[in-house]
Amino acid sequence: MAQPAIPDGDSTPVCHSADEGSLVDKGSPVDECHPVDEKLHPSRLVPAALQHIAAMYAGVVTPPLIIGQAVGLDTAAQTRLIAASLLIAGLATLLQTLGVKGVVGNRLPFVNAASSAGIAPILAIAENSATGHQLPAIYGAVMVAGVFCLAVGPFFGRLLRFFPPLVTGVVITLIGVTLMPVPVTWAQGGDKEAADFGDMRFLALAAFTLVVILLFQRFGRGFLKQVALLMGLLVGTLAAIPFGMADFAALKSAPVAAVPTPFSFGAPEFQPAAILSLCIVMLVLMTESSAGMLALGEICERKTDGKTITRGLRTDGIATLVGPVFGGFPTSAFAQNVGVVSLTRVRSRYVVAVAGGALLVLGAFPALGAVVSLVPMPVLGGAGIVLFGSIAVSGIRTLSEAGLDDSSNIILVAVSLGAGIIPLAAPAFYADFPAWAQTVLGSGISAGALTAVSLNLFFHHLGTRGSTATALKSS
């Protein structure tokens, strides 16, 4: 039976669907329940939720893994950082999917968690902060970015024209390109100071993991194909154990359960340059979230209006503001989970809510989160090439739909990508610039985003009328 589109999530009653495996019989009045609001039978609910967890898990733990390594956290602190990210992701996803009527939450099958887009700017902040002040400076900037999101969110719909696919495509591409050195370092062992860094056994394990992922992607069917990345991590880790390349230290020392301690990584510090950098990143994340909500609205056949986007961004802002209290990072939408909804056609928000609850449990029990630490760095490196490369591909796909047949758009993309790649190609390029400029421009994502927004204003907004209407429409 065709499901009717319901304009506003707040007016939709919570109900059971009469689809296969539902909790009511066909022919009952609640057959008209919208797919977003249907409550599936556990036999369908649990596997569907597991698919979302599999799709998001590697992405959720990637930011704390990278940032924790960069600031020199020990094993115990790294475990707490991972647990905090899982906890905040669970809370944000529950708030987003269940929501508070008319106040917060877009009430769509929408996953929120720490975004990889913030990693590069955060690493730049860490590099320009004194030892012991790195995480406090990061968390201070993240909290202000959360306040910024809450303040700008209600008006963000008016700003979307300054962030067309032409701009967001550049930024997403740069996210993937800028992060690519990270899995390459992991594939070589992770520790550049170690005597065996780059050893062939590390490279062989990374290559083996990559091959496993490719084989599951090529020959896997259904669920196995969707969790190819997770299977690569699992098989790679199992292969590493006989060679003594898996570290069980974190699993042995991690507490079974723990109550998150506020500011356990230090009280936040507020540095202007760091705050500016992450506020720019927050604009990008808000654009990604808005795009994700619009895409889900189409997939779920439920209208996504300005109020829905405002409630969704308000959730991002709350999670980003509160997250640093326990050790979280900037929070945004997870595009891979939008893909899961599109592929499986399971559109119930309660499926994603169950997945969010599972993340919450993982965060509350650090021993479960510590399982991630068993994954050797080379295994993460092999999987990271796929993960971060797919981010770049997403950006390229966005750019392919952004009107690159227009010469102005070609120049905009070319210069913006060039500005974003400078810090990667020549890390010392901005060495003589002021500290605040190094923080902003030293991140390829921030530099590329600023350039793309500025050139978009120059070519398509300032002093233009009808002559650029075609270019604007295509981008």
C-alpha positions as CSV (number, residue, x, y, z in Angstrom):
1,M,0.0,0.0,0.0
2,A,1.4,3.4,-1.0
3,Q,2.4,5.5,2.0
4,P,1.2,9.1,2.0
5,A,3.7,11.9,2.4
6,I,3.0,13.8,5.6
7,P,4.2,17.4,5.6
8,D,5.4,17.9,9.1
9,G,7.1,15.4,11.5
10,D,5.5,17.0,14.5
11,S,1.9,16.3,13.3
12,T,2.6,12.6,12.7
13,P,1.3,10.2,15.3
14,V,3.5,7.5,16.7
15,C,2.1,4.3,15.3
16,H,2.7,0.8,14.1
17,S,2.9,-0.1,10.5
18,A,0.9,-2.8,8.8
19,D,3.9,-3.8,6.6
20,E,5.4,-7.3,6.8
21,G,6.6,-8.0,10.4
22,S,4.5,-5.2,11.9
23,L,2.7,-5.3,15.2
24,V,-0.8,-4.8,13.8
25,D,-3.0,-6.6,11.3
26,K,-3.6,-5.3,7.8
27,G,-6.8,-3.5,7.3
28,S,-6.6,-1.6,10.6
29,P,-7.0,2.2,10.7
30,V,-3.3,2.7,11.4
31,D,-2.4,1.2,8.0
32,E,-1.9,4.8,6.9
33,C,1.1,5.2,9.2
34,H,4.0,7.0,7.5
35,P,7.1,4.8,7.0
36,V,9.2,7.2,9.1
37,D,7.0,6.6,12.1
38,E,6.4,2.8,11.8
39,K,7.6,0.6,14.7
40,L,9.0,-2.6,13.2
41,H,8.9,-6.0,14.7
42,P,12.1,-6.8,16.6
43,S,13.0,-9.4,13.9
44,R,13.3,-6.6,11.4
45,L,14.2,-3.8,13.8
46,V,17.4,-5.3,15.3
47,P,19.1,-6.3,12.0
48,A,18.2,-2.9,10.5
49,A,19.7,-1.1,13.5
50,L,22.9,-3.3,13.2
51,Q,23.4,-2.1,9.7
52,H,23.4,1.5,10.8
53,I,25.8,0.7,13.6
54,A,28.1,-1.1,11.2
55,A,28.0,1.9,8.8
56,M,28.6,4.5,11.4
57,Y,30.9,2.8,14.0
58,A,34.3,3.3,12.2
59,G,33.4,6.9,11.5
60,V,32.4,7.6,15.1
61,V,35.6,6.3,16.6
62,T,37.9,7.8,13.9
63,P,38.0,11.4,15.3
64,P,38.9,10.3,18.9
65,L,41.5,7.8,17.5
66,I,43.2,10.4,15.4
67,I,43.0,13.3,17.8
68,G,44.0,11.2,20.8
69,Q,47.1,10.0,19.0
70,A,48.0,13.5,17.9
71,V,47.9,14.9,21.5
72,G,49.8,12.0,22.9
73,L,47.1,10.4,25.1
74,D,47.9,7.2,26.9
75,T,45.9,4.0,26.4
76,A,43.5,4.7,29.3
77,A,42.8,8.3,28.2
78,Q,42.3,7.1,24.6
79,T,39.7,4.6,25.8
80,R,37.8,7.3,27.7
81,L,37.9,9.6,24.6
82,I,36.4,6.9,22.4
83,A,33.8,6.1,25.0
84,A,32.9,9.8,25.2
85,S,32.4,10.0,21.4
86,L,30.2,7.0,21.4
87,L,28.2,8.4,24.3
88,I,27.6,11.8,22.7
89,A,26.8,10.2,19.4
90,G,24.2,8.0,21.0
91,L,22.6,10.9,22.9
92,A,22.6,13.2,19.8
93,T,21.1,10.5,17.6
94,L,18.3,9.7,20.1
95,L,17.6,13.4,20.5
96,Q,17.5,13.8,16.7
97,T,15.3,10.8,15.9
98,L,12.8,11.1,18.8
99,G,13.0,14.8,19.4
100,V,10.9,17.2,21.5
101,K,7.8,18.3,19.6
102,G,8.3,21.7,18.0
103,V,11.6,22.3,19.8
104,V,14.5,20.0,18.9
105,G,15.1,17.0,16.6
106,N,14.1,16.6,13.0
107,R,12.4,13.2,13.8
108,L,13.9,11.5,10.7
109,P,16.1,8.4,10.6
110,F,19.1,10.7,11.0
111,V,22.4,9.8,12.7
112,N,24.5,12.4,14.5
113,A,28.0,11.9,15.6
114,A,31.5,13.6,15.7
115,S,32.3,14.6,12.2
116,S,35.6,13.8,10.4
117,A,35.4,17.3,8.9
118,G,36.6,18.8,12.1
119,I,39.7,16.6,12.4
120,A,42.2,18.6,10.3
121,P,41.4,22.0,11.9
122,I,41.5,20.4,15.3
123,L,44.9,18.9,14.6
124,A,46.1,22.4,13.5
125,I,44.9,23.8,16.8
126,A,46.7,21.0,18.7
127,E,49.9,21.7,16.8
128,N,49.8,25.4,17.7
129,S,49.0,24.8,21.4
130,A,51.4,24.2,24.2
131,T,51.7,20.6,25.6
132,G,48.9,20.1,28.2
133,H,46.8,22.8,26.7
134,Q,45.9,21.1,23.4
135,L,42.6,19.4,24.4
136,P,41.5,22.4,26.5
137,A,42.0,24.7,23.6
138,I,40.2,22.3,21.3
139,Y,37.2,21.9,23.6
140,G,36.9,25.7,24.2
141,A,36.7,26.3,20.5
142,V,34.2,23.4,20.0
143,M,31.9,24.8,22.7
144,V,31.8,28.2,21.1
145,A,31.2,26.6,17.7
146,G,28.2,24.9,19.4
147,V,26.8,28.2,20.6
148,F,27.5,29.6,17.1
149,C,25.4,26.8,15.6
150,L,22.5,27.5,18.0
151,A,22.6,31.2,17.2
152,V,22.9,30.9,13.4
153,G,20.7,27.8,13.0
154,P,17.3,29.6,12.8
155,F,18.6,31.8,10.0
156,F,20.7,29.3,8.2
157,G,18.2,28.7,5.5
158,R,18.9,32.2,4.3
159,L,22.7,31.5,4.2
160,L,22.4,28.3,2.2
161,R,22.7,30.2,-1.1
162,F,26.3,31.1,-0.1
163,F,27.0,27.3,0.3
164,P,25.8,25.8,-3.0
165,P,27.1,22.3,-4.1
166,L,29.9,24.1,-5.8
167,V,31.3,25.2,-2.4
168,T,30.3,22.2,-0.4
169,G,31.7,19.9,-3.0
170,V,35.1,21.6,-2.7
171,V,35.1,21.3,1.0
172,I,34.0,17.6,1.1
173,T,36.7,16.7,-1.5
174,L,39.3,18.5,0.6
175,I,38.2,16.7,3.7
176,G,39.0,13.4,2.1
177,V,42.3,14.6,0.5
178,T,43.5,16.3,3.6
179,L,42.9,13.3,5.8
180,M,44.6,10.8,3.4
181,P,48.1,11.1,5.1
182,V,46.5,9.8,8.3
183,P,45.7,6.2,7.0
184,V,49.0,6.2,5.2
185,T,50.8,6.8,8.5
186,W,48.7,4.2,10.2
187,A,49.6,1.7,7.5
188,Q,53.2,2.2,8.3
189,G,52.7,1.5,12.0
190,G,51.3,4.7,13.3
191,D,54.3,5.9,15.3
192,K,56.8,7.9,13.1
193,E,59.4,7.8,15.9
194,A,59.4,4.0,16.2
195,A,62.4,2.1,14.8
196,D,60.1,-0.2,12.8
197,F,58.0,2.5,11.3
198,G,57.3,1.5,7.7
199,D,58.2,-2.1,8.3
200,M,57.0,-4.4,5.5
201,R,54.9,-6.5,7.9
202,F,52.8,-3.4,8.7
203,L,52.4,-2.6,5.0
204,A,51.4,-6.2,4.3
205,L,48.8,-6.2,7.0
206,A,47.3,-2.9,5.7
207,A,47.2,-4.3,2.1
208,F,45.6,-7.5,3.4
209,T,42.9,-5.5,5.1
210,L,42.3,-3.4,2.0
211,V,42.0,-6.6,-0.1
212,V,39.5,-8.1,2.3
213,I,37.3,-5.0,2.1
214,L,37.5,-5.1,-1.7
215,L,36.5,-8.8,-1.8
216,F,33.5,-8.3,0.5
217,Q,32.5,-5.4,-1.6
218,R,32.8,-7.4,-4.8
219,F,31.4,-10.7,-3.8
220,G,29.3,-9.9,-0.7
221,R,25.6,-9.8,-0.9
222,G,23.1,-7.8,1.1
223,F,24.2,-7.2,4.7
224,L,27.8,-8.5,4.1
225,K,28.3,-6.0,1.3
226,Q,27.1,-3.2,3.4
227,V,29.4,-4.0,6.3
228,A,32.5,-4.6,4.1
229,L,34.5,-2.0,6.0
230,L,33.7,-3.6,9.4
231,M,34.5,-7.1,8.0
232,G,37.9,-5.8,6.8
233,L,38.6,-4.5,10.3
234,L,37.6,-7.8,11.9
235,V,39.4,-10.1,9.6
236,G,42.5,-7.9,9.6
237,T,42.6,-7.8,13.4
238,L,42.2,-11.6,13.6
239,A,45.1,-12.0,11.1
240,A,47.3,-9.8,13.2
241,I,46.8,-11.6,16.5
242,P,49.0,-14.6,15.7
243,F,51.8,-12.3,14.8
244,G,51.6,-10.3,18.1
245,M,50.4,-7.1,16.3
246,A,47.2,-6.6,18.4
247,D,47.5,-4.8,21.7
248,F,45.3,-6.1,24.5
249,A,46.5,-3.6,27.1
250,A,43.5,-1.2,26.8
251,L,41.0,-4.1,27.1
252,K,42.6,-5.4,30.2
253,S,42.8,-2.0,32.0
254,A,39.5,-0.5,30.9
255,P,36.7,-0.4,33.5
256,V,33.6,-2.4,32.7
257,A,31.4,0.6,33.4
258,A,32.1,4.2,34.2
259,V,30.2,7.4,34.7
260,P,31.6,10.2,32.4
261,T,33.5,12.8,34.4
262,P,32.9,16.4,33.3
263,F,36.1,18.1,32.0
264,S,38.3,15.1,32.7
265,F,40.6,16.3,29.9
266,G,40.9,19.8,31.4
267,A,38.8,22.9,31.7
268,P,38.2,24.6,28.3
269,E,40.4,27.4,27.1
270,F,39.2,30.0,24.6
271,Q,41.7,31.0,21.9
272,P,40.3,33.4,19.2
273,A,42.1,31.8,16.2
274,A,41.0,28.3,17.2
275,I,37.4,29.5,17.7
276,L,37.4,31.2,14.3
277,S,38.7,28.0,12.7
278,L,36.0,25.8,14.2
279,C,33.2,28.3,13.6
280,I,34.1,28.0,9.9
281,V,34.0,24.3,10.2
282,M,30.7,24.5,11.9
283,L,29.2,26.3,8.9
284,V,30.4,23.5,6.7
285,L,28.9,20.9,9.1
286,M,25.6,22.8,9.2
287,T,25.5,22.7,5.4
288,E,26.2,19.0,5.4
289,S,23.4,18.4,8.0
290,S,21.0,20.5,6.0
291,A,21.8,18.7,2.8
292,G,21.4,15.3,4.7
293,M,18.0,16.4,6.0
294,L,16.8,17.5,2.5
295,A,18.1,14.2,1.1
296,L,16.3,12.1,3.7
297,G,13.1,14.1,3.2
298,E,13.2,13.0,-0.5
299,I,14.1,9.4,0.4
300,C,11.4,9.1,3.1
301,E,8.8,11.1,1.1
302,R,8.3,13.5,4.0
303,K,8.6,17.2,3.3
304,T,11.7,18.8,4.9
305,D,10.9,22.5,5.5
306,G,12.7,25.3,7.3
307,K,11.4,24.3,10.7
308,T,12.6,20.8,10.3
309,I,16.1,22.0,9.4
310,T,16.1,24.4,12.3
311,R,15.2,21.7,14.8
312,G,17.8,19.4,13.3
313,L,20.6,22.1,13.5
314,R,19.5,22.9,17.0
315,T,20.3,19.3,17.9
316,D,23.8,19.6,16.2
317,G,24.4,22.8,18.3
318,I,23.3,21.2,21.6
319,A,25.5,18.1,21.0
320,T,28.5,20.2,19.9
321,L,28.1,22.5,23.0
322,V,27.6,19.8,25.5
323,G,29.9,17.2,24.0
324,P,33.2,18.8,25.1
325,V,32.1,18.6,28.7
326,F,32.6,14.9,28.5
327,G,35.2,14.7,25.7
328,G,33.1,15.0,22.5
329,F,33.9,16.9,19.3
330,P,31.9,18.9,16.7
331,T,28.7,16.9,15.8
332,S,27.0,16.6,12.5
333,A,25.1,14.3,10.2
334,F,26.6,10.9,9.0
335,A,26.1,10.7,5.2
336,Q,26.8,7.0,5.2
337,N,23.7,6.4,7.2
338,V,21.6,8.4,4.7
339,G,23.0,5.9,2.2
340,V,21.9,3.0,4.3
341,V,18.3,4.3,4.4
342,S,18.4,4.8,0.6
343,L,19.7,1.3,-0.1
344,T,17.6,-0.6,2.4
345,R,14.4,1.5,2.1
346,V,13.9,1.0,5.8
347,R,12.8,4.5,6.7
348,S,11.7,4.1,10.3
349,R,13.3,6.6,12.7
350,Y,12.9,4.1,15.5
351,V,15.5,1.9,13.8
352,V,18.0,4.6,14.0
353,A,16.9,5.4,17.6
354,V,17.7,1.8,18.5
355,A,21.2,2.3,16.9
356,G,21.6,5.5,18.9
357,G,20.7,3.6,22.1
358,A,23.3,0.9,21.3
359,L,26.0,3.7,20.9
360,L,24.9,5.1,24.3
361,V,25.5,1.7,25.9
362,L,28.9,1.3,24.2
363,G,29.9,4.7,25.6
364,A,28.7,3.9,29.1
365,F,30.7,0.7,29.2
366,P,34.3,1.6,28.3
367,A,35.3,-2.1,28.3
368,L,33.1,-2.4,25.2
369,G,34.6,0.7,23.6
370,A,38.1,-0.5,24.4
371,V,37.5,-3.4,22.0
372,V,38.3,-0.8,19.3
373,S,41.8,-0.5,20.6
374,L,42.5,-4.1,19.6
375,V,42.5,-3.0,16.0
376,P,46.2,-2.6,15.0
377,M,47.2,0.7,13.3
378,P,48.0,-1.0,9.9
379,V,44.5,-2.5,9.9
380,L,43.1,0.9,10.5
381,G,45.3,2.2,7.7
382,G,44.0,-0.2,5.1
383,A,40.4,0.6,6.1
384,G,41.1,4.3,6.4
385,I,42.2,4.5,2.7
386,V,38.7,3.3,1.8
387,L,36.9,5.5,4.4
388,F,38.7,8.8,3.7
389,G,38.9,8.1,0.0
390,S,35.1,7.7,-0.1
391,I,34.7,11.1,1.5
392,A,36.7,12.6,-1.4
393,V,34.6,10.7,-3.9
394,S,31.4,12.2,-2.2
395,G,32.9,15.6,-2.8
396,I,33.7,14.8,-6.5
397,R,30.2,13.5,-7.0
398,T,28.8,16.7,-5.6
399,L,31.0,18.8,-7.9
400,S,29.9,16.8,-10.9
401,E,26.4,18.1,-10.3
402,A,27.5,21.7,-9.7
403,G,27.6,23.2,-13.1
404,L,31.3,22.7,-14.1
405,D,30.5,23.5,-17.7
406,D,30.6,27.2,-16.6
407,S,34.2,28.7,-16.8
408,S,33.7,30.7,-13.6
409,N,32.8,27.6,-11.7
410,I,35.8,25.8,-13.1
411,I,38.1,28.6,-11.9
412,L,36.4,28.7,-8.5
413,V,36.9,25.0,-8.0
414,A,40.5,25.1,-9.3
415,V,41.7,27.9,-7.1
416,S,39.8,26.6,-4.0
417,L,41.3,23.1,-4.3
418,G,44.7,24.6,-4.9
419,A,44.4,26.8,-1.7
420,G,43.3,23.7,0.2
421,I,46.1,21.5,-1.0
422,I,48.9,24.0,-0.2
423,P,49.1,23.0,3.5
424,L,49.3,19.4,2.4
425,A,51.9,19.8,-0.3
426,A,54.0,22.4,1.5
427,P,53.5,22.2,5.3
428,A,55.9,25.0,6.0
429,F,54.3,27.4,3.5
430,Y,52.6,29.5,6.3
431,A,55.5,29.2,8.7
432,D,56.2,33.0,8.8
433,F,52.5,34.0,9.1
434,P,51.0,35.1,12.4
435,A,49.8,32.3,14.7
436,W,46.1,33.0,14.1
437,A,46.7,32.8,10.3
438,Q,48.6,29.6,10.6
439,T,45.7,28.0,12.5
440,V,43.1,29.1,9.9
441,L,45.2,28.7,6.7
442,G,47.2,25.7,8.0
443,S,44.1,23.6,7.6
444,G,43.4,22.7,4.0
445,I,39.7,22.5,4.8
446,S,39.5,25.9,6.3
447,A,41.6,27.5,3.6
448,G,39.7,25.9,0.8
449,A,36.3,26.7,2.4
450,L,37.2,30.4,2.8
451,T,38.5,30.6,-0.7
452,A,35.4,28.8,-2.2
453,V,32.9,31.0,-0.3
454,S,34.8,34.2,-1.2
455,L,35.0,33.3,-4.9
456,N,31.4,32.2,-4.9
457,L,30.5,35.7,-3.6
458,F,32.8,37.3,-6.2
459,F,31.5,35.4,-9.2
460,H,27.9,34.8,-8.4
461,H,26.7,37.4,-6.0
462,L,28.5,40.7,-5.9
463,G,27.4,43.1,-8.6
464,T,25.6,40.4,-10.7
465,R,22.1,40.2,-11.9
466,G,20.6,38.0,-14.6
467,S,23.9,37.2,-16.3
468,T,24.8,34.6,-13.7
469,A,21.4,33.1,-13.2
470,T,22.2,30.1,-15.2
471,A,25.4,29.4,-13.3
472,L,23.7,29.9,-10.0
473,K,20.9,27.5,-10.9
474,S,23.3,24.8,-12.0
475,S,25.3,25.1,-8.8
